[in-house]
Amino acid sequence: MRGRCFVIIVLRIVLTSSSVPFDNRYLVHNDTKIELEPLLISTKVNETITISAPYLRTKYSHHYLYTPTGDVIDLDSVESIQSNNKNDFDDIRINVTSLRRDSSELITLGPLIESDHGNWVLSVFYPDIDGNWVELFQIITVEIIETNSEVHYQVPIGSAFRPKLPRPIIDLQSCELSSPETTFDRYYDRMGNDPNCEFIVENTTKTDQGRWTVIGIGRIVHKIVYNLEILDVR
């Protein structure tokens, strides 16, 4: 299946500055931080996203990309990374397109894998007129969601309803169940530490009919919707 492309316009700034030496200590220690508005991108495995990087047109600016796995990539010294080596940026495929051209400064990430889920940070370091280093950065949260096919589910009135994910979740962190609007403050319980995020809704009534959504968060976000129908007992 062909992946969709997400294009995000971020910021383009023109500055002039004097020559100031730069070293990697400023990746951690700098005088001023300026944060751009954070972004959330919801996507899925094997899709590709394209973002426009914060870019300063100065001779002395330095551009970096921080990955969710903690790697730091120098965008000024690489045009493309196409790697399947797990020791090389944790199997992340990155392409930097026309970073120095006036028309666009685009970064393409993908096809996405599970380890791409999380917070990416685009950073630009540049000296101000007093020679102090400034960091301009933006947090981009890539939320990878696996959505399972919706299930039409029937239970007799008064019976228990047990929604769950179809497969166990690796490195499960949390589970969530959302109920239809007709079931205000409906009580339900989770089945222990079940890796499928199984819940139990006891003594179902007609007001329980509707869409129930199970969400499990592990390495990525897993989701399934149950369209529940309550059957009359005859």
Backbone hydrogen bonds, N-H to C=O, Kabsch-Sander energy under -0.5 kcal/mol:
donor,donor_aa,acceptor,acceptor_aa,energy
6,F,48,T,-0.5
7,V,5,C,-0.6
8,I,6,F,-0.5
8,I,50,T,-0.8
10,V,8,I,-0.6
13,I,55,Y,-1.9
26,Y,23,D,-2.0
27,L,24,N,-1.8
28,V,25,R,-1.6
29,H,25,R,-3.1
30,N,28,V,-0.6
31,D,133,W,-1.4
32,T,133,W,-1.3
34,I,135,E,-3.3
36,L,34,I,-0.5
36,L,137,F,-3.1
39,L,139,I,-2.2
41,I,141,T,-3.0
42,S,40,L,-0.5
43,T,41,I,-0.5
43,T,143,E,-2.7
46,N,112,L,-3.0
47,E,44,K,-1.7
48,T,4,R,-1.0
49,I,109,L,-2.5
50,T,6,F,-2.5
51,I,107,I,-3.0
52,S,8,I,-2.1
53,A,51,I,-0.6
53,A,105,E,-2.4
55,Y,11,L,-0.8
57,R,13,I,-1.4
58,T,56,L,-1.8
61,S,58,T,-0.7
62,H,125,F,-2.2
64,Y,123,S,-2.9
65,L,73,I,-2.3
66,Y,121,V,-3.1
67,T,71,D,-2.4
70,G,67,T,-1.8
73,I,65,L,-2.8
75,L,63,H,-1.8
75,L,73,I,-0.9
76,D,63,H,-0.8
77,S,74,D,-1.0
81,I,94,I,-3.4
86,K,84,N,-0.6
88,D,85,N,-2.2
89,F,87,N,-0.7
91,D,85,N,-1.0
91,D,88,D,-0.8
92,I,89,F,-1.1
94,I,81,I,-1.8
94,I,92,I,-0.6
95,N,108,T,-2.1
96,V,79,E,-2.1
97,T,95,N,-0.7
97,T,106,L,-2.7
98,S,96,V,-0.5
101,R,98,S,-1.1
101,R,104,S,-0.5
106,L,97,T,-1.8
107,I,51,I,-3.0
108,T,95,N,-2.8
109,L,49,I,-3.1
109,L,107,I,-0.5
110,G,93,R,-1.8
112,L,47,E,-2.7
116,D,113,I,-2.0
117,H,114,E,-1.8
118,G,142,V,-2.6
120,W,118,G,-0.5
120,W,140,I,-3.0
121,V,66,Y,-2.0
122,L,138,Q,-2.3
123,S,64,Y,-2.7
123,S,121,V,-0.5
124,V,136,L,-2.7
125,F,62,H,-2.8
126,Y,134,V,-2.2
128,D,132,N,-2.6
131,G,128,D,-2.0
134,V,126,Y,-3.0
135,E,32,T,-3.0
136,L,124,V,-3.1
136,L,134,V,-0.5
137,F,34,I,-2.7
137,F,135,E,-0.5
138,Q,122,L,-2.1
140,I,120,W,-3.4
140,I,138,Q,-0.5
141,T,39,L,-2.9
141,T,139,I,-0.6
142,V,118,G,-3.1
142,V,140,I,-0.7
143,E,41,I,-3.2
143,E,141,T,-0.7
144,I,142,V,-0.8
145,I,43,T,-2.9
145,I,143,E,-0.6
146,E,221,V,-3.2
147,T,145,I,-0.7
148,N,146,E,-0.6
148,N,223,K,-2.9
151,V,225,V,-2.8
153,Y,151,V,-0.7
153,Y,227,N,-2.1
155,V,229,E,-2.0
157,I,231,L,-3.1
158,G,204,T,-2.5
159,S,156,P,-2.2
161,F,201,V,-2.5
165,L,196,N,-3.2
169,I,195,P,-2.1
172,L,169,I,-0.8
173,Q,217,I,-3.4
174,S,217,I,-1.3
176,E,215,I,-2.3
178,S,213,T,-2.4
183,T,180,P,-1.7
184,F,182,T,-0.6
186,R,183,T,-1.5
189,D,200,I,-2.2
191,M,198,E,-2.8
192,G,190,R,-1.8
194,D,191,M,-1.6
197,C,194,D,-1.8
199,F,163,P,-2.5
200,I,189,D,-3.1
201,V,161,F,-3.0
202,E,200,I,-0.6
203,N,158,G,-0.5
204,T,159,S,-2.4
208,D,205,T,-1.8
209,Q,206,K,-1.6
210,G,228,L,-2.0
212,W,210,G,-0.6
212,W,226,Y,-3.0
213,T,178,S,-2.2
214,V,224,I,-2.7
215,I,176,E,-2.8
215,I,213,T,-0.5
216,G,222,H,-2.5
217,I,174,S,-2.6
218,G,216,G,-0.6
218,G,220,I,-2.9
219,R,170,I,-0.8
221,V,144,I,-2.8
222,H,216,G,-3.2
223,K,146,E,-2.5
224,I,214,V,-1.9
226,Y,212,W,-3.5
227,N,151,V,-3.7
227,N,225,V,-0.5
228,L,210,G,-3.1
228,L,226,Y,-1.0
229,E,153,Y,-3.0
231,L,155,V,-2.7
231,L,229,E,-0.6
234,R,232,D,-0.5
